[in-house]
Structures are given as structure tokens and as C-alpha cells.
Amino acid sequence: TIPHVLQGKLYAMVGGDAADLERARPVLEKLAGKIAHMGPNGAGYAMKLCINLGLAAFIQATSEALALGTREGLKLEQMLDIMSEAPTANGWFAGKKGALKGDPADVTLDLKTMRKDIMSMVATGAVNGMPMPLSAGMLASFSAAVAQGWGDKDIGDLAKFFRENMGQKSDILRYEILDRFGGVYLDLDFIALKPFDALLPADFFAGVRSEEHTSELQSRPHISY
């Protein structure tokens, strides 16, 4: 994060040859408090994805919890105080209580950058034959925030975005996400009986269940429909 960079307290997770790491160590030591050789090229990035997966999952869960509680009539500040004493509390939560409440916050990691990492998580899982259902769900939330212009805000602001936009507005958000990024949308109760391979080349496709309801949408970015 930005504060760690400014303080020279990064944790450098390095992939590559050990000899190359030793050549780079004098430079890395200026930036990092700790340096770990993770393995060959790409191993450091893989470790970064694993760490950010846990962070993004915590942010997503916290955002949903605060949204659920406020819909049930709980007081936001009281919820945050109690959650800060819960077993799940951590240093990130303590430093981001203001952002989670909706107060202006310094950006330590923005939403669009975390979205980029979540996309890499899902793609890396697919390459390795590893299902990533949690990451896919997080990608929907972070993509919705970026599509609504929240991309430059801090990741802690996802909680405010979730409370304000992921209720009745979720239907329109799916169309905004498809328009900006492209992709495939499926209802949770949708069952695919055949592969989508024949449909993927299309610029746009909709599966219509009734006159009022579509259960599957596929679109490339910025397609008029």
C-alpha cells in the first residue's frame, strides 16, 4: 500500500532466480522491510494474489454485514464498535473504521486496482482448474463500484457503495457492468446444459425466460442493445 511504500516497509515477495534476487537486494532493501524469495518467475505475484484474495474477501464480507445490519435497523457506528472487538477484527479494520462508516479516507489501495487483482485471481484459478466462486462474487461487487465511478476511491469505501447501491439498484448495475467491461451474467438459479462456446463469439446474446425476465446476458463492452 502507499503508506508502506513511503515508509520503506514493504514486504517484497520476489519471484526469479536466487542470484538475480541477490543483485537486486540493495535496491529492494531501500523499499522493503522484509524480502522473501518465493520461487521462480511469477511466484511472487501468485503470493500477492493469495494475500489480496483474503483482504478482498474480508472487505466484501464486512460490506455485506454492514449493509445487512443497517437494513435491519442497527446503528452503523455501534456495529463498527462491536465488530472491532470481534474475533475477526484485524489491523486493517481498525485503520479503516472511518472509511467503512462513509467518512472521507486517504487512498491506500483503490477499488479499480483491487478489481484488477480479483480478475487475475479468477483467471489464474481457471488456468489451474481451480474454481473461484468467492472471487467471482467479489468481482461483481468491485466491478459495479468501478462502473459507477468509484474506481479511484479507497477499497474501504466499498462498504458505503454496497449500502447505497447494491439493493434495488443491483439490476441496473449488471447492465452497467456489461456495458463497461463486457462479460457474461447468469442468474443464480441458471443451469447450463451445454457449453457456451458457440455463443462466445457473439457481440451480444440474451437468454429470455419470459417477456419480463432474462436469465442470461452476454455482451462485449459498449455494444448498443
N, C-alpha and C positions, 0 to 999 in steps of 0.2 A: 504494500500500500504506500501511498505518498508519504505519510509520516515516517515510515520505516526507511524509505529512500533518503529523506532529508537528514535523518539521524544516523545513517550508515549502519542500520541494524537489520538489514535484510537477511533472510535465511536462503543462501544460494544453493539450490538443488541442481547439480550440474550433470549433464549427460555428455559423454565423449570419452576419448582416451585419457587415461590417468596422466600420461606425460603432457598432454595438452592442458589439462587442468593445472598442473604444476607451473606451466609457463604463464598461465593467466592468473594464478593465485595472487600475486602482488597487487593486481588491479582489483580483483574481487574483494580482497581484504579491506580496500578503501570503502567499499559499499556494503559489505556484509559482516554481520557479527559472527555468523556460523556458515560453514561451507561443507556440503555433503556431496560426495561423488556417488551418484545414483546408478551408474552403469553406462551403457553405450549411448550414442546419439538418440535423443528422444525420451530417454528415461527421466530426465529432469522435468520435462513438460508433462509426462504422464503423472508424475508425483504431484505436480501443480494441479492437474485436473482432479485428482483424488481429494486434495485438500479443499479446493473450491467447491467440489460437489457437496461436501459436508457443510460448508458455510452457506451455500445457496439453499440447501435443504432446510437448515435452521432458520434462515430468513423467510423462506416460504411458509414453514410451519408456524412461525411467530406471527406472520402477516395474517394467516388464516385464523389463528387463535384469537388475535385482537379483533378481527372483523366479526367472528362468531360471537365473542363476548359482548361487543358493543351492540350487535343486533339483539342480543338477549337483555339489554338494558344495563349491563355492567359499566362502571365508570372506568374510562381508559387509564387515567393516572393510577387508580387503585390497582387495576390489573397489572400494570407495569411494575409497581412496587412489589406486589406479591410474586410475580414471575421472576423478579430479580433475586428472590430468596429460594426459588425452586431448585431442585436437583439439576435442571437443565441450564441454569444460569451460567454465564461464562463472561470472560473479559470483553468480548465483542458486544454482548448485550449491555453490559454496564456502560460502555462508552457510547452507545447508540440509543439510549433511552429517549433522548430529545428527538432524534430523527424518527424513531418509532412512534412517538406521540404526534409528530407532524410539525415540530419546530424546525426552523432553518438549520442546516447542518453543513459542515465542511465536507467536501467530497474526498473520501479516501479511496473509494473504488466505485466507478459509475455503473449504472444499470446496463448500458449498452456493452461495456466490456465484460461484465459477468454473463450477459446473454451470449456473447461470442464464445466464452468458455463452456457454457452449457451446451451450445451447439457442437462443440468439439467433443464433449462427453458423450453425447448421443451418437455422433458419427464414429468415435473410437470404439464405443460399445458394439455398434453394428459391424465394424470391421472384424472385431474379435468374437462375434457371435454371442455377445452378452446383452440380454435385454436390459433396457434402462427406463423402466416405466416411471420412476420417480423423476428422473431428469427430463423426460418428455413432458411431464406435467409442469415442472418448473419452467421449461422453455416457453410454454403457453403464457404463463404469467409475466415473465420478463419480456417476451415479445409484445404482449399487449401494452406494457408500460412504455416500451420504446416507440411503438406505433402511435401512442398518444402524446409523444413529445417529451417523455420523462427520461430519455436515454442519458442525458448529461447529469442527472441527479444521482445522489449517493444511493448505494444499494439499500441502506436503511430506510429510504423513502418508499420502498416497495410496500411497506405496511400501510402508509397513508393512501397510496394508489389503490391498494387492494380494497380498503374500506370504502373508498369513494367511487370505484369504477367496476368492481368485479361482482356486482349484484345484478340488478336489472340491466346493466349496460353490457353484460357479457356477450349477448347475442350480436350486437353491432360490432363489438371488439373482434370477434372471429373474422368478420369481413374486412376490418381494417388491417388485421394481421396478414390475411391472404393478399390483400391489395399491395401492401408494402413489401412483404418478404416472399410471397408465394408459398406453396406448400399444399398439404392435404389435411382436411378437417374431417373427423369422424365423430359421430355421437358415441357416448359410452356404451350404449346398447347395440351398436352396429356390429354385425358379424360378417366378415369377408369369407365368402365361399370359394373364391378364386383369386389368384394373384392380380395385382393392379398393373402388371407390366404393359398390357395393351393400352391402358389409359394414360400412362405417364407422359407419352409424347404430346398429348393434347395441351393446348394453352388453357383450356377451361373445361371442367366436367362437373356435373351436379347429379347426385342420386336423389330422386324425388320419391318420397314415401306417400305424400298426399299433396293436395293443392296448397296447403298451408305449411308444409314441413319438408325440409331437405335434411337427409341424414348423412350425406357425404358430399364434400366440396373439394375440388382440386383446382388450383389456379397458379399461373405464373404471375410475377409482380406486374402491377399496373395494367391489367387487362380490363377493358371495358366490358361489363356484363350487367 
